[in-house]
Amino acid sequence: MTDSGNIDSTIERLYKTIAGRVDWDPDSSYTAQLLKNGNEKIAQKLGEEAVEAVVAAVANDRDAIIRESADLLYHLLVTWVNSGIAPEHVIAELERREGVSGIAEKAARETVE
């Protein structure tokens, strides 16, 4: 990893780059195209990337898992930007869950839903 390769700073930089493309010309930026097309298209791309990551994982193809994970994270961040969700919102939720059994956390969600 590079000196600047800390995941928090990398995700924050990518998030800011994506957020900065909201008003760009969709003809000059894939990110701007996604944002212009809205939630449905963004969700479709997010789902496609998730499936591709799953396929890579099932195939145990390390390089493909890395590539597809990067694509998945990018599309997830586009989803966050489009939905008005900042990385700190997701980090706060992860911190809230820290130290809580995954089984207990899932059971608590099921009683609320």
N, C-alpha and C positions, 0 to 999 in steps of 0.2 A: 504494500500500500504506500502511496505517496504521503508526504507530510500533511497535505491537506485532505487526505483520504478518510477522514473521520466521517462516519455515516451521517451524523447530525448536520454537519456543515455541508456535506454534499447534497443531502435532501433539501436543506434550506435554500442553497444556491439554485438548485433545479426548480424548486417551488417558485422562487422569486423570478426566475427566467420565464417560466410558464405564465405566471401572473402578469408579467410585463408584456406578454404577447396578446393580451385580451383585445387591444385596440389595433393590432397590426392588420395589414391587408392579408386576407386569407389566401390570396394568390401567391404570396411570398413566404408563407409560413404554414407548415403542417399543423403546428399547435394552434395557430389562429383559425385554421380550417375546422379543427375539432371543436374549439370553443364556439365558433359561429354556428356549427351544426347542432349544438346543444346536448342535453343529457342523454337522449336516446342513442345518438351516434357514439358518444363518449362511452356509454355503458356497453354498447356492442363491442367496441374496440377493447375495452377492459376485459370483457368476457372472453374474447378471442385470445388475448394474451394470457389469460389465466389458463385456458385450455392448452395452449402451446406449452406453458410452463409445466403443466401436469403431464403432458405427453413426454416432455424431456425428462421429467423425474421418473416416470415409469420405465423409460428406456435407459435410465441411469447414465445419461449422457451429460457429464459434468459441464462441458463447454456450452452445450445448448441450454442447460439449466441456468447458467450464468447469464447468457444472452437474453433468454426469455424472462428471467427475473428482472433484468434492467428494463426491458420493454414493459413488463407488468407494473413496475414501480413508477415509470414515467406516466403511463396511462392512469394509474391510481392518483398521481399528483394532479393530472389534468382534471380528473373527477373532483378532487378536493377544491381546486381553484374554481371550477364551474359551480360548485355547491356552496362556496363561501366558507370552506373549512380550511383552517390553517394547520400546519404541522403540530403546533403546540396543543391544539384541541385533541388530536389523536394521541400525542404523547401523554397528555393529562389522563386520558382514558386508560392507557397502558399502565401509567403509574398508579391509578386507582385500583387496577386489578393486581398489581404486584403483591406477591405474598398470599394471594387468594388462590385456593385450589381451583384448577380449571373445571373440575367437576362441580364444585360448589358455585362457581361463577355462572356456569351454564344453567344450572338448576335455578338460580336466582333470576336469570333472564327469562326462563320459561314460565315462571310464575307471574311475571309482569306482563308478558305477551299474551 
